[in-house]
Amino acid sequence: MPSVELTNQQVVDLVRQLPPAGKHAALLALAGGADDRARRMQRVESRLRAIASERGHNWDEMSEAEREALIDDLLHEDR
């Protein structure tokens, strides 16, 4: 199937040309992806909080550097 490359502005302009029902459908489709991402992030963050707690840390009190170090340790545990 052929594809067309559009700029972000071209996509926005095309969506603006849709009738109200089409705009609504496009908005729901885009928002659905954002909801999925937000739910995944919540699950990941919840799991990271649990892992930090298991290792004697409080995720909410950790600095960004400490969080990154924990994640790095998790990613490279098999070293």
Phi and psi in degrees as GROMACS dihedral restraints (atoms count N, CA, C in turn):
[ dihedral_restraints ]
;  ai    aj    ak    al  type     phi  dphi    fc
    3     4     5     6     1   -69.0    20    10
    4     5     6     7     1   152.1    20    10
    6     7     8     9     1  -125.3    20    10
    7     8     9    10     1   157.7    20    10
    9    10    11    12     1  -122.0    20    10
   10    11    12    13     1   133.5    20    10
   12    13    14    15     1   -94.8    20    10
   13    14    15    16     1   126.1    20    10
   15    16    17    18     1  -124.4    20    10
   16    17    18    19     1   151.8    20    10
   18    19    20    21     1   -78.2    20    10
   19    20    21    22     1   164.8    20    10
   21    22    23    24     1   -58.2    20    10
   22    23    24    25     1   -41.7    20    10
   24    25    26    27     1   -64.3    20    10
   25    26    27    28     1   -38.0    20    10
   27    28    29    30     1   -63.9    20    10
   28    29    30    31     1   -39.0    20    10
   30    31    32    33     1   -64.6    20    10
   31    32    33    34     1   -45.4    20    10
   33    34    35    36     1   -60.1    20    10
   34    35    36    37     1   -44.5    20    10
   36    37    38    39     1   -61.3    20    10
   37    38    39    40     1   -39.9    20    10
   39    40    41    42     1   -66.5    20    10
   40    41    42    43     1   -42.4    20    10
   42    43    44    45     1   -63.3    20    10
   43    44    45    46     1   -38.5    20    10
   45    46    47    48     1   -62.4    20    10
   46    47    48    49     1   -23.7    20    10
   48    49    50    51     1   -83.0    20    10
   49    50    51    52     1   -10.3    20    10
   51    52    53    54     1   -70.6    20    10
   52    53    54    55     1   153.2    20    10
   54    55    56    57     1   -68.0    20    10
   55    56    57    58     1   164.4    20    10
   57    58    59    60     1   -50.7    20    10
   58    59    60    61     1   -41.6    20    10
   60    61    62    63     1   -65.6    20    10
   61    62    63    64     1   -36.6    20    10
   63    64    65    66     1   -68.9    20    10
   64    65    66    67     1   -40.2    20    10
   66    67    68    69     1   -61.7    20    10
   67    68    69    70     1   -42.1    20    10
   69    70    71    72     1   -62.4    20    10
   70    71    72    73     1   -44.6    20    10
   72    73    74    75     1   -63.0    20    10
   73    74    75    76     1   -40.7    20    10
   75    76    77    78     1   -64.9    20    10
   76    77    78    79     1   -43.1    20    10
   78    79    80    81     1   -61.9    20    10
   79    80    81    82     1   -44.3    20    10
   81    82    83    84     1   -63.0    20    10
   82    83    84    85     1   -39.6    20    10
   84    85    86    87     1   -64.2    20    10
   85    86    87    88     1   -42.7    20    10
   87    88    89    90     1   -70.0    20    10
   88    89    90    91     1   -42.1    20    10
   90    91    92    93     1   -66.5    20    10
   91    92    93    94     1   -33.1    20    10
   93    94    95    96     1   -60.9    20    10
   94    95    96    97     1   -40.9    20    10
   96    97    98    99     1   -65.0    20    10
   97    98    99   100     1   -37.5    20    10
   99   100   101   102     1   -67.6    20    10
  100   101   102   103     1   -39.8    20    10
  102   103   104   105     1   -62.3    20    10
  103   104   105   106     1   -43.3    20    10
  105   106   107   108     1   -60.4    20    10
  106   107   108   109     1   -44.1    20    10
  108   109   110   111     1   -64.9    20    10
  109   110   111   112     1   -42.8    20    10
  111   112   113   114     1   -63.4    20    10
  112   113   114   115     1   -41.1    20    10
  114   115   116   117     1   -65.1    20    10
  115   116   117   118     1   -41.5    20    10
  117   118   119   120     1   -62.6    20    10
  118   119   120   121     1   -43.0    20    10
  120   121   122   123     1   -63.6    20    10
  121   122   123   124     1   -38.8    20    10
  123   124   125   126     1   -63.5    20    10
  124   125   126   127     1   -42.2    20    10
  126   127   128   129     1   -64.5    20    10
  127   128   129   130     1   -43.5    20    10
  129   130   131   132     1   -63.6    20    10
  130   131   132   133     1   -46.4    20    10
  132   133   134   135     1   -64.6    20    10
  133   134   135   136     1   -37.8    20    10
  135   136   137   138     1   -62.1    20    10
  136   137   138   139     1   -42.9    20    10
  138   139   140   141     1   -66.2    20    10
  139   140   141   142     1   -40.5    20    10
  141   142   143   144     1   -64.4    20    10
  142   143   144   145     1   -37.7    20    10
  144   145   146   147     1   -60.6    20    10
  145   146   147   148     1   -44.2    20    10
  147   148   149   150     1   -63.8    20    10
  148   149   150   151     1   -44.0    20    10
  150   151   152   153     1   -64.1    20    10
  151   152   153   154     1   -43.3    20    10
  153   154   155   156     1   -59.9    20    10
  154   155   156   157     1   -43.6    20    10
  156   157   158   159     1   -62.2    20    10
  157   158   159   160     1   -42.5    20    10
  159   160   161   162     1   -59.5    20    10
  160   161   162   163     1   -28.4    20    10
  162   163   164   165     1   -97.9    20    10
  163   164   165   166     1    11.6    20    10
  165   166   167   168     1    83.4    20    10
  166   167   168   169     1    21.7    20    10
  168   169   170   171     1  -120.4    20    10
  169   170   171   172     1   158.4    20    10
  171   172   173   174     1  -110.4    20    10
  172   173   174   175     1   110.4    20    10
  174   175   176   177     1   -51.3    20    10
  175   176   177   178     1   -42.9    20    10
  177   178   179   180     1   -69.8    20    10
  178   179   180   181     1   -22.3    20    10
  180   181   182   183     1   -97.1    20    10
  181   182   183   184     1    -5.8    20    10
  183   184   185   186     1   -77.4    20    10
  184   185   186   187     1   144.6    20    10
  186   187   188   189     1   -73.9    20    10
  187   188   189   190     1   167.6    20    10
  189   190   191   192     1   -59.7    20    10
  190   191   192   193     1   -39.8    20    10
  192   193   194   195     1   -64.6    20    10
  193   194   195   196     1   -40.0    20    10
  195   196   197   198     1   -66.9    20    10
  196   197   198   199     1   -39.1    20    10
  198   199   200   201     1   -63.0    20    10
  199   200   201   202     1   -45.2    20    10
  201   202   203   204     1   -61.6    20    10
  202   203   204   205     1   -39.4    20    10
  204   205   206   207     1   -65.1    20    10
  205   206   207   208     1   -41.0    20    10
  207   208   209   210     1   -61.6    20    10
  208   209   210   211     1   -46.9    20    10
  210   211   212   213     1   -63.9    20    10
  211   212   213   214     1   -40.9    20    10
  213   214   215   216     1   -59.9    20    10
  214   215   216   217     1   -43.8    20    10
  216   217   218   219     1   -60.4    20    10
  217   218   219   220     1   -42.6    20    10
  219   220   221   222     1   -63.5    20    10
  220   221   222   223     1   -41.7    20    10
  222   223   224   225     1   -69.5    20    10
  223   224   225   226     1   -26.3    20    10
  225   226   227   228     1  -118.1    20    10
  226   227   228   229     1    28.1    20    10
  228   229   230   231     1   -59.1    20    10
  229   230   231   232     1   -29.8    20    10
  231   232   233   234     1   -83.8    20    10
  232   233   234   235     1     6.1    20    10
